[in-house]
Amino acid sequence: MVLAFKTIRARAEQRKGGARAVQRLLPARPDPKALARLADDRVLAEMTRRVFSAGFAWSVVEAKWAGFEAAFLGFDPARLCFAPEALWDGLMKDARIVRNGAKIMSVPANARLVAEVAREHGSFGAFLAGWPSTDEVGLLDLLARRGNRLGGMTGQMLLRFLGWDGFVLSRDVVTCLRDAGLDVGEEVKSKRDLAAVQARFNAWAAETGLPYVHLSRICALSIGENALEA
């Protein structure tokens, strides 16, 4: 039997110094209206930021970000979908960005994804705003299939940074789920495990009325290394 979420929250509050302390550590509630207004160039920019940050020092990417914006033409999907080969060849030697060929070439591929979805739904943000949190697994599958290098944790972090309401399966969150009684592996990758995690978060959301981003964060705060800021 999996623990009720009130038990997990109580653990987080005990570890972090009370209910108010936990509340201060929670992110803002996701705003679907703001997400729906998000411009497509900002979506592609965040996709690129997450792809380049994966397995790399985030601080380096952030320090170079102004150069990324200039080098990738402000992340305008329409311009990048039809950019000449010379642009991409030049970027392979461009010191303004991190020169990783596979990651550079993810940008035109993801520009096509953003443009295609925008044609279908008005904008990528509107598409995300209409996708229910009860099926994050389905959305992650779409990003992995139709995008480039957007699978796994990269897709989860992308959704988090864009402001979509979902969980992130960090090591502490998975440890919390397993400790609570959910039968999943130490790394949640299989369809079976992902479905089990989705069902558990859906049940906790129904139990508490909390957004998924808060459920995920409280899970992380309830277990693992008790740093001053989790």
VENUR-V776007 format. One record per residue. N is the residue number from 0. RES is the residue in three letters. SS is DSSP state (A for helix, B for strand, O for the rest). PSI is psi as a letter, one per 20 degrees, with the letter a starting at -180 (none if undefined). OMEGA is omega in whole degrees, 0 to 359 (999 if undefined). Layout:
n:N res:RES ss:SS psi:PSI omega:OMEGA
n:N res:RES ss:SS psi:PSI omega:OMEGA
This chain:
n:0 res:MET ss:O psi:p omega:181
n:1 res:VAL ss:O psi:q omega:182
n:2 res:LEU ss:O psi:q omega:170
n:3 res:ALA ss:O psi:q omega:185
n:4 res:PHE ss:A psi:h omega:180
n:5 res:LYS ss:A psi:h omega:178
n:6 res:THR ss:A psi:g omega:179
n:7 res:ILE ss:A psi:g omega:179
n:8 res:ARG ss:A psi:h omega:179
n:9 res:ALA ss:A psi:h omega:177
n:10 res:ARG ss:A psi:g omega:179
n:11 res:ALA ss:A psi:g omega:181
n:12 res:GLU ss:A psi:h omega:178
n:13 res:GLN ss:A psi:h omega:183
n:14 res:ARG ss:A psi:h omega:189
n:15 res:LYS ss:A psi:j omega:174
n:16 res:GLY ss:O psi:k omega:174
n:17 res:GLY ss:O psi:r omega:184
n:18 res:ALA ss:A psi:g omega:181
n:19 res:ARG ss:A psi:h omega:179
n:20 res:ALA ss:A psi:g omega:177
n:21 res:VAL ss:A psi:g omega:181
n:22 res:GLN ss:A psi:h omega:180
n:23 res:ARG ss:A psi:h omega:182
n:24 res:LEU ss:O psi:i omega:181
n:25 res:LEU ss:O psi:q omega:176
n:26 res:PRO ss:O psi:r omega:176
n:27 res:ALA ss:O psi:q omega:176
n:28 res:ARG ss:O psi:p omega:178
n:29 res:PRO ss:O psi:q omega:181
n:30 res:ASP ss:O psi:n omega:182
n:31 res:PRO ss:A psi:h omega:180
n:32 res:LYS ss:A psi:g omega:178
n:33 res:ALA ss:A psi:h omega:179
n:34 res:LEU ss:A psi:g omega:180
n:35 res:ALA ss:A psi:h omega:180
n:36 res:ARG ss:O psi:i omega:185
n:37 res:LEU ss:O psi:p omega:182
n:38 res:ALA ss:O psi:q omega:183
n:39 res:ASP ss:A psi:h omega:179
n:40 res:ASP ss:A psi:h omega:179
n:41 res:ARG ss:A psi:h omega:175
n:42 res:VAL ss:A psi:g omega:180
n:43 res:LEU ss:A psi:h omega:177
n:44 res:ALA ss:A psi:g omega:181
n:45 res:GLU ss:A psi:h omega:174
n:46 res:MET ss:A psi:g omega:182
n:47 res:THR ss:A psi:g omega:179
n:48 res:ARG ss:A psi:g omega:180
n:49 res:ARG ss:A psi:g omega:180
n:50 res:VAL ss:A psi:g omega:182
n:51 res:PHE ss:A psi:h omega:180
n:52 res:SER ss:A psi:h omega:182
n:53 res:ALA ss:O psi:p omega:179
n:54 res:GLY ss:O psi:j omega:184
n:55 res:PHE ss:O psi:r omega:180
n:56 res:ALA ss:O psi:o omega:180
n:57 res:TRP ss:A psi:h omega:184
n:58 res:SER ss:A psi:h omega:179
n:59 res:VAL ss:A psi:g omega:179
n:60 res:VAL ss:A psi:g omega:181
n:61 res:GLU ss:A psi:g omega:182
n:62 res:ALA ss:A psi:h omega:181
n:63 res:LYS ss:O psi:j omega:193
n:64 res:TRP ss:A psi:h omega:178
n:65 res:ALA ss:A psi:h omega:177
n:66 res:GLY ss:A psi:h omega:175
n:67 res:PHE ss:A psi:g omega:182
n:68 res:GLU ss:A psi:g omega:180
n:69 res:ALA ss:A psi:g omega:184
n:70 res:ALA ss:A psi:h omega:182
n:71 res:PHE ss:O psi:k omega:170
n:72 res:LEU ss:A psi:k omega:179
n:73 res:GLY ss:A psi:j omega:179
n:74 res:PHE ss:A psi:k omega:176
n:75 res:ASP ss:O psi:o omega:184
n:76 res:PRO ss:A psi:g omega:183
n:77 res:ALA ss:A psi:g omega:180
n:78 res:ARG ss:A psi:h omega:184
n:79 res:LEU ss:A psi:h omega:178
n:80 res:CYS ss:A psi:h omega:185
n:81 res:PHE ss:O psi:j omega:180
n:82 res:ALA ss:O psi:q omega:180
n:83 res:PRO ss:O psi:r omega:180
n:84 res:GLU ss:A psi:h omega:181
n:85 res:ALA ss:A psi:h omega:179
n:86 res:LEU ss:A psi:g omega:183
n:87 res:TRP ss:A psi:h omega:176
n:88 res:ASP ss:A psi:g omega:180
n:89 res:GLY ss:A psi:h omega:181
n:90 res:LEU ss:A psi:h omega:179
n:91 res:MET ss:O psi:i omega:181
n:92 res:LYS ss:O psi:j omega:187
n:93 res:ASP ss:O psi:o omega:183
n:94 res:ALA ss:O psi:i omega:179
n:95 res:ARG ss:O psi:i omega:184
n:96 res:ILE ss:O psi:r omega:171
n:97 res:VAL ss:O psi:p omega:189
n:98 res:ARG ss:O psi:m omega:176
n:99 res:ASN ss:O psi:o omega:189
n:100 res:GLY ss:A psi:g omega:182
n:101 res:ALA ss:A psi:h omega:180
n:102 res:LYS ss:A psi:h omega:176
n:103 res:ILE ss:A psi:g omega:183
n:104 res:MET ss:A psi:i omega:171
n:105 res:SER ss:A psi:h omega:185
n:106 res:VAL ss:A psi:g omega:178
n:107 res:PRO ss:A psi:h omega:178
n:108 res:ALA ss:A psi:g omega:180
n:109 res:ASN ss:A psi:h omega:173
n:110 res:ALA ss:A psi:g omega:178
n:111 res:ARG ss:A psi:h omega:177
n:112 res:LEU ss:A psi:g omega:181
n:113 res:VAL ss:A psi:g omega:181
n:114 res:ALA ss:A psi:g omega:180
n:115 res:GLU ss:A psi:g omega:180
n:116 res:VAL ss:A psi:h omega:179
n:117 res:ALA ss:A psi:h omega:177
n:118 res:ARG ss:A psi:h omega:182
n:119 res:GLU ss:A psi:h omega:190
n:120 res:HIS ss:A psi:j omega:181
n:121 res:GLY ss:O psi:g omega:174
n:122 res:SER ss:O psi:r omega:178
n:123 res:PHE ss:A psi:h omega:178
n:124 res:GLY ss:A psi:g omega:178
n:125 res:ALA ss:A psi:h omega:177
n:126 res:PHE ss:A psi:g omega:180
n:127 res:LEU ss:A psi:g omega:181
n:128 res:ALA ss:A psi:h omega:181
n:129 res:GLY ss:O psi:i omega:182
n:130 res:TRP ss:O psi:p omega:185
n:131 res:PRO ss:O psi:q omega:178
n:132 res:SER ss:A psi:i omega:178
n:133 res:THR ss:A psi:i omega:179
n:134 res:ASP ss:A psi:l omega:175
n:135 res:GLU ss:A psi:h omega:181
n:136 res:VAL ss:A psi:g omega:178
n:137 res:GLY ss:A psi:h omega:179
n:138 res:LEU ss:A psi:g omega:177
n:139 res:LEU ss:A psi:h omega:178
n:140 res:ASP ss:A psi:g omega:179
n:141 res:LEU ss:A psi:g omega:180
n:142 res:LEU ss:A psi:h omega:180
n:143 res:ALA ss:A psi:h omega:183
n:144 res:ARG ss:A psi:g omega:188
n:145 res:ARG ss:A psi:i omega:179
n:146 res:GLY ss:O psi:a omega:180
n:147 res:ASN ss:O psi:o omega:180
n:148 res:ARG ss:O psi:k omega:181
n:149 res:LEU ss:O psi:j omega:180
n:150 res:GLY ss:O psi:r omega:173
n:151 res:GLY ss:A psi:c omega:183
n:152 res:MET ss:A psi:h omega:179
n:153 res:THR ss:A psi:g omega:178
n:154 res:GLY ss:A psi:g omega:179
n:155 res:GLN ss:A psi:g omega:179
n:156 res:MET ss:A psi:h omega:176
n:157 res:LEU ss:A psi:g omega:181
n:158 res:LEU ss:A psi:g omega:180
n:159 res:ARG ss:A psi:g omega:183
n:160 res:PHE ss:A psi:h omega:176
n:161 res:LEU ss:A psi:i omega:179
n:162 res:GLY ss:O psi:j omega:176
n:163 res:TRP ss:O psi:q omega:186
n:164 res:ASP ss:O psi:n omega:180
n:165 res:GLY ss:O psi:r omega:178
n:166 res:PHE ss:O psi:q omega:172
n:167 res:VAL ss:O psi:p omega:185
n:168 res:LEU ss:O psi:m omega:174
n:169 res:SER ss:O psi:r omega:179
n:170 res:ARG ss:A psi:g omega:181
n:171 res:ASP ss:A psi:h omega:179
n:172 res:VAL ss:A psi:g omega:179
n:173 res:VAL ss:A psi:g omega:177
n:174 res:THR ss:A psi:g omega:177
n:175 res:CYS ss:A psi:g omega:180
n:176 res:LEU ss:A psi:g omega:180
n:177 res:ARG ss:A psi:g omega:179
n:178 res:ASP ss:A psi:h omega:179
n:179 res:ALA ss:O psi:i omega:176
n:180 res:GLY ss:O psi:j omega:180
n:181 res:LEU ss:O psi:p omega:183
n:182 res:ASP ss:O psi:n omega:177
n:183 res:VAL ss:O psi:r omega:180
n:184 res:GLY ss:O psi:r omega:178
n:185 res:GLU ss:O psi:h omega:171
n:186 res:GLU ss:O psi:p omega:184
n:187 res:VAL ss:O psi:o omega:182
n:188 res:LYS ss:O psi:h omega:183
n:189 res:SER ss:O psi:q omega:178
n:190 res:LYS ss:A psi:h omega:180
n:191 res:ARG ss:A psi:g omega:182
n:192 res:ASP ss:A psi:g omega:179
n:193 res:LEU ss:A psi:g omega:178
n:194 res:ALA ss:A psi:h omega:179
n:195 res:ALA ss:A psi:g omega:178
n:196 res:VAL ss:A psi:g omega:179
n:197 res:GLN ss:A psi:g omega:180
n:198 res:ALA ss:A psi:h omega:180
n:199 res:ARG ss:A psi:g omega:177
n:200 res:PHE ss:A psi:h omega:177
n:201 res:ASN ss:A psi:g omega:180
n:202 res:ALA ss:A psi:g omega:179
n:203 res:TRP ss:A psi:h omega:177
n:204 res:ALA ss:A psi:g omega:178
n:205 res:ALA ss:A psi:h omega:181
n:206 res:GLU ss:A psi:g omega:191
n:207 res:THR ss:A psi:h omega:188
n:208 res:GLY ss:O psi:j omega:180
n:209 res:LEU ss:O psi:q omega:172
n:210 res:PRO ss:O psi:q omega:183
n:211 res:TYR ss:A psi:h omega:180
n:212 res:VAL ss:A psi:h omega:177
n:213 res:HIS ss:A psi:g omega:177
n:214 res:LEU ss:A psi:g omega:181
n:215 res:SER ss:A psi:g omega:182
n:216 res:ARG ss:A psi:g omega:180
n:217 res:ILE ss:A psi:h omega:174
n:218 res:CYS ss:A psi:g omega:181
n:219 res:ALA ss:A psi:h omega:181
n:220 res:LEU ss:A psi:i omega:187
n:221 res:SER ss:O psi:i omega:190
n:222 res:ILE ss:O psi:r omega:177
n:223 res:GLY ss:O psi:a omega:182
n:224 res:GLU ss:O psi:p omega:185
n:225 res:ASN ss:O psi:m omega:178
n:226 res:ALA ss:O psi:r omega:179
n:227 res:LEU ss:O psi:h omega:175
n:228 res:GLU ss:O psi:o omega:182
n:229 res:ALA ss:O psi:none omega:999
